[in-house]
Amino acid sequence: MGRSAAHSVVPNTPGLPGVYHKEIGMSSLIGDILLEEGKITEEQLQRALNEQRNRGGLLGIILVNQKAISEVELIQCLIVQQTKAGRSHEM
């Protein structure tokens, strides 16, 4: 899945990897992971990104607060994110 310009507007959060590896097409951005897994829609992602731009905060927490995902889904996504980030550092 390619990245849209909207996904790159919000900077990565310090301490949480958010890296897109163009050469291997693997993203560890939480919004991309949730989209790829069918947990959220593009509309839900855009709504959360807009709130993040306007108010700040972590995207995952914003999505939970907006009831787009559950806390359990957020934790599962963070595990996937860490796994992807770990694999990308090995390459």
PLY file of the C-alpha trace (Angstrom):
ply
format ascii 1.0
element vertex 91
property float x
property float y
property float z
element edge 90
property int vertex1
property int vertex2
end_header
0.00 0.00 0.00
1.48 3.38 -0.94
1.66 6.36 1.31
-0.45 9.41 0.68
0.85 12.89 1.38
-1.60 13.21 4.27
0.21 10.50 6.20
3.49 12.41 6.15
2.07 15.69 7.50
2.26 14.66 11.15
5.82 14.12 12.42
6.85 10.94 14.18
6.47 10.89 17.94
9.79 10.71 19.79
10.38 7.24 21.19
7.91 5.59 18.83
9.21 4.43 15.48
7.35 5.69 12.46
9.44 4.87 9.46
8.49 4.27 5.86
10.96 2.17 3.93
10.43 3.10 0.30
12.76 0.44 -1.03
10.85 -2.39 0.66
7.43 -0.72 0.85
7.02 -1.40 4.55
5.56 1.20 6.85
5.60 1.14 10.61
3.40 4.22 10.90
0.52 3.33 13.19
-2.09 4.81 10.83
-0.79 2.77 7.91
-0.75 -0.42 9.97
-4.35 0.11 11.11
-5.44 0.83 7.53
-3.63 -2.25 6.18
-5.27 -4.44 8.81
-8.71 -2.99 8.09
-9.10 -1.66 11.65
-9.84 1.91 10.51
-10.99 3.69 7.37
-9.14 6.44 5.56
-11.81 8.85 6.83
-11.17 7.84 10.45
-7.43 8.25 9.94
-7.86 11.71 8.42
-10.12 12.80 11.28
-7.55 11.62 13.82
-4.65 13.25 11.93
-6.55 16.54 11.82
-7.09 16.40 15.58
-3.42 15.55 16.10
-2.37 18.55 13.98
-4.75 20.87 15.84
-4.33 19.65 19.41
-1.30 17.37 19.45
-1.17 13.98 21.08
-0.48 10.41 20.09
-2.41 9.14 17.09
-3.29 5.82 18.71
-4.76 7.50 21.79
-6.72 9.90 19.59
-8.18 6.96 17.66
-9.16 5.24 20.92
-10.76 8.46 22.22
-12.68 8.81 18.95
-13.85 5.19 19.40
-12.31 4.22 16.05
-10.35 1.40 17.74
-10.33 -0.24 21.15
-7.45 -0.13 23.62
-6.78 -3.80 22.85
-6.56 -3.04 19.11
-4.14 -0.21 19.86
-1.91 -2.51 21.90
-2.00 -5.15 19.16
-1.07 -2.50 16.59
1.82 -1.24 18.72
3.17 -4.80 18.87
2.97 -5.04 15.07
4.63 -1.62 14.80
7.54 -2.69 17.00
7.94 -5.93 15.05
8.02 -4.09 11.72
10.47 -1.52 13.06
12.72 -4.30 14.36
12.69 -6.09 11.03
13.48 -2.89 9.13
16.57 -2.25 11.27
17.90 -5.68 10.33
17.86 -4.81 6.62
0 1
1 2
2 3
3 4
4 5
5 6
6 7
7 8
8 9
9 10
10 11
11 12
12 13
13 14
14 15
15 16
16 17
17 18
18 19
19 20
20 21
21 22
22 23
23 24
24 25
25 26
26 27
27 28
28 29
29 30
30 31
31 32
32 33
33 34
34 35
35 36
36 37
37 38
38 39
39 40
40 41
41 42
42 43
43 44
44 45
45 46
46 47
47 48
48 49
49 50
50 51
51 52
52 53
53 54
54 55
55 56
56 57
57 58
58 59
59 60
60 61
61 62
62 63
63 64
64 65
65 66
66 67
67 68
68 69
69 70
70 71
71 72
72 73
73 74
74 75
75 76
76 77
77 78
78 79
79 80
80 81
81 82
82 83
83 84
84 85
85 86
86 87
87 88
88 89
89 90
